Amino acid sequence: MTLYQIKPAFQALLRPLMFWLHKKGVTANHVTLAAMALSFVTGGVLVIFPQPEYFVLLPIVLFIRMALNALDGMLARECHQQSRLGAILNESGDILSDIALYLPFMMLPDSNGLLVMVMLFCAVMTEFCGVLAQTINGVRSYAGPLGKSDRALVFGAWGLALTLWPQLVQWNNVLWSVAILLLLWTVINRCRSALREEVAQ
């Protein structure tokens, strides 16, 4: 079970906004670029001000980014705006935005920079393996347990927790270690999903 499975309900809530954006001439690529820009600006702020209280930005920005990611996909599919450029922006934008938003974790007190870098590498690998599954059988894999939306929930909640209880920074490395294990599990599950599809054929 991952947050990706509740995506249809979330999209239904956003559909009126999608139609409004379409009427205003906003394209899927515009929304994708806006999500990237928001992530880069937020990441820059957190690098410059790496105090735990500023990480309250994460749950707010991650929720907005999740909504923007849903909107760009809906605009592409339902308003016939799908393009090769859009596909490139979507996949690369997700990876770059994740790096921009989560890299500042290494600036926190009691945070092991190497663990954060390994965690980010594993996060990139989950997305790579999701796309790899698509090249093998034509179906993008969103298998968990720590896909993009699940990471947003975990790290957004951690950002809020650090704001409310700054002393939790002493547990940073425990969370990074657990996240690495879950990300590796996600990589394995996404590769296995591609292989299962191949066997089924």
N, C-alpha and C positions, 0 to 999 in steps of 0.2 A: 504494500500500500504506500503510495507516494502522493504528494500534493498535486501532482500532474493529473491524477484521476478526478479531481474536483474542478478541473479547468473548465469544462463545459458550463457549469453553473456560474462560474466567475465571468465567463464570456457573455452569458445571457444578461448579466447585470450591466455590462459595458456596452452592449449593442446599441442602445440609443445614442451614447457618446460617439460611437464609431460612425453612425449615420450623419451626425452633426459635423464631425471632422471631415467626412467625405464631401458634404455639401460646401464646406469652406475651402475645399481644394487641398486639404492636407493628405499627403500620400503615406503609404506604409513606410517608405524609406525615410521620410521626414521624421516619423515617430521613432524609428530605429535609431536614427542619428541623435534625436533628442534624448533618448534613454542613455546612449553612450556619453553624451556631453554631461548629463546630470551625474553619471557615475564618476567621470573624470574629475569634475569640479568637487564633488563630495570627497573623493579619495584625496585630492590635493589639500583640502581643508583639514582632513584628519592627519595627514602627514605633517602639515605645518603646526597643527595644534593636537598633538597625540595624548591629550589628557582623557582619562576614562569618561568624564562627563560629556565630552563632545561626541562620543560614540552613540548618543541618543539619535544622531542623524541616521544611523544605519537602518533601524526598523522603518523609519519614515520613508527614506529614499528607496529602500528595497521594495516596499509596498508599491510606491509610485512606479518603480521600474517594472515590477511584475505586471502592473496594469498596462503600462506602455508596451511591454512585450506581447501581451495578449492582444492589444489593439492593433499592433502592426501586422500580426498574423491574420487577424480578422479582416483588416482592410485589404490585405493581399489576396485572400481567398474569396471573400464575399463581394469585393468591389473590383475584382479582376485586375489586380495590380501586381500579380506575381511576376518576378523577373529574375534573371541570373544574378544581377547586381544585388537585388534584395536578398537572395539566398546567401550570398557572400557576406553582406552586411549583417545579416541576422546571426549567422554562426560565429563570425569573427567578433561581432559586437558583444555577444554573450560572454565570450572568453575574456576579451579586453576589459569589459565592465566588471567581471568577477575579480580580475587581478587588481583593477583600480580600487575597488571597494574593500577588498580583504587584505591587500598588501600592508595597509597602515597598522594592522594588528601587530606586526613585528616591531613597531615603534613603542608599544605599550610597555610599562614596567613589568619585569619578571616574565617577559615573553621571549622565547627562543626563536631568533630570526630564521635559523636553519629549518626548524619545524614548520614555520609558516611557509617558507619557500617550498618545502616538500609537499605540504598540504595544497598549495596552489598548483604545483605540478600535477598532483593527482586529480585535482579538479579539472584541469585542462584535459587530462587523459580521459576522464569520464565523457566529456563532450566529444573528443576525438573518436572514442569507441562508439558513441551513439551515431556519429556520422559514418563511421566505418561500416556499421551494421547496415546503414542505408545503401552504401555502395555495393554491398554483397547481395542483399535481397530486396532493396527498394523500400525498406521500412525503417524509418529513424527510430532508434531504440531510446526509450525514456525510462528504462528499468532503474530501480532504486538500489539501495535505500537512501542515497544522498545525491539526488539529482539537483538541478539548478534551483527549483522552487524549494526543495527541502533544505538546501544550503541557505537560501535566503531566510527561511524561518529560523533555523538554528542560529545563524550569525546575527540576524536582526534581534532575536531574543537575547543573545549574549551582549550585544551592544547596549540594549536597554538595561540588562542586569548590571553591567559595569557602571552605567550612569547612576543607578540607584544605590548600588553597593560597590564602590570602587575597590574595596579590599578583595573582591573576587579575582583581581588580576593575578593573585598567587595561583589560581587554578587554570590560567591561560594554557599552559603547556599540556595539561591533562586533556583539555578540550581539543587542542590541535592534534594530539596523539590519537584520540578516539575518532576525530574527523578523518584522519589519514586512513585508519583501518576501515571505516565505513566507505570512504571513497574508493579504496582498493576493492572492496566488496562490490561496489557499484560497477567498477571497470570489469570485473569478472562476470557479473550478471549481464552486462550489455554485450560482452563478447559471446557469452553462452546463448543469449537470445538470438543472435545472428546465426549461430551454429544450429540451434534448434529449428529455426526456419529453413535452413539448408537441408536438414535431415527430413523435415516434413515434406519437402518438395520431392 
